[in-house]
Amino acid sequence: MTDLALTVLKRQYDTAWKLAAHHLTDIGADEWAWRPAAKGLHVVEEPGGLRGEWPEREDYDIGPPSLPWLVWHIGFWWAMALDRNFGDATLTRDSVVAPRDVDAAIAWIHDLDARWRRELDSLSDADLSKPGRWPYEDRPLADVVAWATVELVKNASEIGYVRFLYGVRDRQT
């Protein structure tokens, strides 16, 4: 019999990835550098790349995130989930940096997708009931897999929204 839970989780993930891949296509350097507001989450230059600013709170008045921050954030939670649930659990928030160049940053996200798919392909329904380690230590791995799909959809939607704003940035309504 097929592993139904895993099949459903992978199918939902595939749908989320299609949305993310769509919004991550053809981002130019000017769009990458653009900030949707004077105030909002962005990235800071680190040796080796970009690290996202970490908000102290998640109120609306912190402002909208930039594209580099959103891509860094996807890379952050995905790298952490891979490292903590399938790796040696050595990553920290401050050690996750994204490439500075937009094309390299998008390639980084595609690499994380490939790594995630390999891990999902190695699982069975029985594996899904084992404890997850990040971001949920008190829930089964199935919750981690489902959470990653939701997080990907959320971040992809935010990227799409920033891109819509960029697309009309100079137009009068």
N, C-alpha and C positions, 0 to 999 in steps of 0.2 A: 504494500500500500504506500502511496505517496505521502510525504511529510506535508500535510495540509497547512499547518500553521506557518511553516517556513515558506511554502509556496505562496501563500497570501502575502506574507511580509515582503518577500522579494518582488512580487508583482506591484505592491504599493510603492516600494522603493523605486522600481523602474519608472513608474509614473512621476514620482517626485524628481528623479534625475532628468527626465525629459524636459520638465519645466526649468530646472536649473541650467541645463545645457543650452536651452533656447536663450535664456537671459544672459548667459555668459559668452555668447557668440558676438564677434565683431565689435568689441569695445575698443575704441581708439584711445590714443595717448591723451588727447584733450579731454575726452569724457572721463578717463581714469583719474585725471588730475582735478576735475571739477568737484566742487563741494556744493551740495544742494542748499546750504544755508551758512550764514556766518558762524553759527554755533552748532556743534554736533560732533558725534564720535568720528574720529579720524585715526590716522596711524602716525607713529613716530619712527624716525630713522634709527635703525640699530645696526651694529656691525652684521653684515650678512643679509640685511633685508628690512622689512617693515614689521613693527609690532603694534597691535591695536591698543588704543587707549582703553582702559578698563573703567566703566562707569561705576561710581559709588552708589548710584540709585538708578532706577529705570523710569523716572517721571518723564512726561512728554516735553517738559521745558528744557531737557538736556539737548534737544535738537535732533535732526535726522542724521543717520550715519552716511558716510561717503562710500563710494564703491570699493576703494581699497580696504576700508574697515570691514565692510560686509564680506569681502573675499577672505580677508585675514580671519574673520570670525568663523567662517565655514571651515577653513583650514585648521583653526585652533581646536574647535570641538571635535572635528573628525580625527585629527592627529591624536588628540587625547583619548578619544573613544577606542581607536585602534591600539594605541600604546597600552592603555590600562586594561582593556578586555582581551587583547590578543597578543600583547607584547610584554616587555619587561617592566613596564610601569615606571619609567624614569623621566618622562616629560613633565615639565612644569609650564604654567601659563606663560611665564616670561621667556621660556626657551623656544616657543613657537613663533617663528618669523616667516613672513610671506616674502616672495621675491618682489623687488621694486618694480620691475618691468611688467606691464599688464599681461603680455603674452606668456611670460614665464609664470606669473601668478595663476593664470587660468590653467596652464599646463599642470601646475602643482595640484589644483583642484581635480583635474582629470586623473592624475596619478592617485590621489586619495580615493576617488571613485573606484578605480581599478583594484586598489588594495582592499577596499570594503567589499567589493563583489567577490574577490577571492576568499575572503573570510566567510561571507555568507554562503558561498558554494561549498565550503568545508563543513558546514553545520548540518545537524539533523534536528528534528523536532525535539528529541531527547536533550540535545545540547541547549536548546532554548529555555529549558527549565532550570538549568544550572545558574548559580548566582552571577549577576553582572558585577562589574567592579567600578564602573564610572559611566555616567554620572550617578547611577543608582547602585549602592552597595547592598541595599535591602530588598532588591527586586530581582526577578529572573532576567537572564540575558535577553529574552524576548522583549521585555520592556525597553531595554537599551536599543535594540534594533528598531522598534517602533518609534521611540523617541528620536533617533537619528533621522528617520524619514520625515517626521514632523518638523524637526529643526531645519532640514534641508528645504522643505517647502516654504517655511517661514522666511528663511534667508533668501531663497530664490525670488519670492514675492517682493521682498524689500529691494532687491537688486532691480527687478523689473520696474518698480515704482520710481526709484531714483533715475532709471534710464528714461522713463516717460517724462519726468521733470526736466531732464537734460534735453530731451527732444524738443521741448517747447520753451526753453529758457529765454529766448530772445523775442518771443512772439507776444503781442498784445492780445488780450481777450476782449 
